[in-house]
Amino acid sequence: MRDYPPPPKQFHSFFSLASIIKLPSNPGADVAYKDLVCTEQDKTNIYELIYSLADNSKFSLLLKQTHIKNLGAQINHVHPLKFLAVAMSTPELKTCFIVIFDDYFKRNGFMDGLGPSLHREAEKRKLDMHLDGFAAEMKVNVEEIKPYFAASDWESLVRYLMST
């Protein structure tokens, strides 16, 4: 197993909740986007997951499938918009996304995890309420990303975020 570096220092300024406690993402009450849970350990796991997908061959990923699934399970409570914000927060991780999205197998595997999560949150009406906060954190115009949310076009959303 590769020893991954900790997330860049700028991760620490993105989120107001540190890794003091680990709570379920939304225990029933509506919370503001800035208050969605994503601990330092969650950020490290996201970082490792993205790097693992980008850095390994398809065969290696098959051999590491259990580890990859465990990483996914450990961050399952992270709201998908918070996940995307962490995953797109550095040029290094955006470069990883280019590698992932250039490979049909990797892209589909990634979207098979992210897409249903975004869809579930959309059905619960937990995406639109966080759209402004997400857009602000991503430093994108909310009007430019609304069509992706309206069409549930998650792959195009990720591609758009990769280009910003």
C-alpha positions in Angstrom: 0.0 0.0 0.0 1.3 3.4 -1.0 1.9 6.0 1.7 0.0 9.0 0.6 0.9 12.5 1.7 -1.5 14.4 3.9 -4.0 16.7 2.1 -2.4 20.1 1.1 -2.5 22.8 3.8 -5.3 24.6 1.9 -7.7 21.8 2.8 -7.6 23.0 6.4 -9.1 26.4 5.5 -12.0 25.0 3.5 -13.8 23.3 6.3 -14.9 24.7 9.6 -15.3 21.3 11.3 -12.0 19.8 12.2 -11.5 16.1 12.9 -12.4 16.5 16.6 -15.5 14.4 16.2 -16.9 12.2 13.4 -20.7 12.4 12.9 -23.1 11.1 10.3 -23.4 13.6 7.4 -27.0 14.7 8.2 -28.8 13.2 11.2 -32.1 14.5 10.0 -31.9 18.2 10.4 -31.1 20.5 7.5 -27.6 22.0 7.9 -25.9 24.7 6.0 -23.3 23.7 3.4 -20.5 25.0 5.4 -21.5 22.8 8.3 -21.6 19.5 6.3 -19.2 17.1 8.0 -15.9 16.3 6.4 -13.1 15.6 8.8 -9.4 15.7 8.2 -9.4 11.9 8.1 -12.2 12.1 5.5 -10.1 14.5 3.4 -7.1 12.2 3.6 -9.3 9.2 2.5 -10.7 11.2 -0.4 -7.2 12.2 -1.4 -6.0 8.6 -1.3 -9.0 7.3 -3.2 -8.5 9.8 -6.1 -4.8 9.2 -6.2 -5.3 5.4 -6.1 -7.7 5.5 -9.0 -5.4 7.7 -11.1 -2.1 6.1 -10.2 -3.0 2.4 -10.6 -3.6 0.3 -13.7 -6.9 -1.4 -14.2 -5.3 -4.7 -13.1 -3.8 -3.1 -10.0 -7.2 -1.6 -9.1 -8.8 -5.0 -9.4 -6.2 -6.4 -6.9 -6.8 -3.4 -4.6 -10.6 -3.6 -5.0 -11.2 -4.4 -1.3 -9.0 -1.5 -0.1 -10.7 0.9 -2.6 -14.2 -0.2 -1.4 -13.1 0.2 2.2 -12.0 3.8 1.5 -15.3 4.5 -0.1 -17.2 3.0 2.8 -15.2 5.2 5.2 -16.3 8.4 3.4 -19.8 7.3 2.6 -21.2 9.7 5.2 -19.6 12.7 3.4 -22.1 14.7 1.4 -21.3 14.2 -2.3 -21.0 18.0 -2.9 -18.5 18.2 0.0 -16.7 15.2 -1.6 -16.5 17.0 -4.9 -15.2 20.2 -3.3 -12.4 18.3 -1.6 -11.7 16.2 -4.7 -11.5 19.3 -7.0 -9.6 21.6 -4.5 -6.1 21.2 -5.8 -4.4 21.2 -9.2 -2.9 17.8 -8.4 -6.3 16.2 -7.7 -7.7 17.8 -10.9 -4.9 16.2 -12.8 -5.8 12.9 -11.3 -9.4 13.4 -12.5 -8.1 14.0 -16.0 -6.3 10.6 -15.8 -9.4 9.0 -14.4 -11.8 10.4 -17.0 -9.5 9.5 -19.8 -10.0 5.9 -19.0 -13.5 4.4 -19.6 -13.1 1.8 -16.9 -11.9 4.2 -14.2 -14.4 6.9 -15.1 -17.3 4.5 -15.0 -16.2 3.0 -11.8 -15.9 6.5 -10.2 -19.2 7.7 -11.6 -20.9 4.4 -10.4 -20.0 5.6 -6.9 -20.6 9.3 -7.2 -23.7 9.3 -9.4 -26.1 7.4 -7.2 -25.0 9.4 -4.2 -25.8 12.7 -5.9 -29.1 11.2 -7.2 -30.1 10.1 -3.7 -29.3 13.6 -2.3 -31.3 15.2 -5.1 -34.3 13.0 -4.4 -34.1 14.1 -0.7 -33.9 17.7 -2.0 -30.4 18.0 -0.3 -28.6 19.3 -3.4 -30.4 22.4 -4.3 -30.2 23.7 -0.8 -26.4 23.5 -0.9 -25.9 24.8 -4.5 -25.0 28.3 -3.5 -22.5 27.2 -0.9 -21.0 24.6 -3.2 -20.6 27.1 -6.0 -19.0 29.6 -3.7 -16.5 27.1 -2.4 -15.7 25.9 -5.9 -15.5 29.5 -7.1 -17.9 29.0 -9.9 -21.0 30.9 -11.0 -24.0 29.1 -9.6 -25.9 29.8 -12.9 -23.3 27.8 -14.8 -23.7 24.7 -12.7 -27.5 24.7 -12.3 -28.2 23.0 -15.6 -26.1 20.0 -14.6 -28.2 19.7 -11.4 -31.5 20.2 -13.2 -30.6 17.4 -15.7 -28.9 15.2 -13.1 -25.9 15.2 -15.5 -23.3 14.3 -12.9 -20.5 13.3 -15.4 -20.8 16.7 -17.2 -20.8 18.4 -13.8 -17.5 16.7 -12.9 -16.1 17.5 -16.3 -17.0 21.2 -15.9 -15.4 21.3 -12.4 -12.3 19.7 -13.9 -12.0 22.6 -16.4 -12.3 25.4 -13.8 
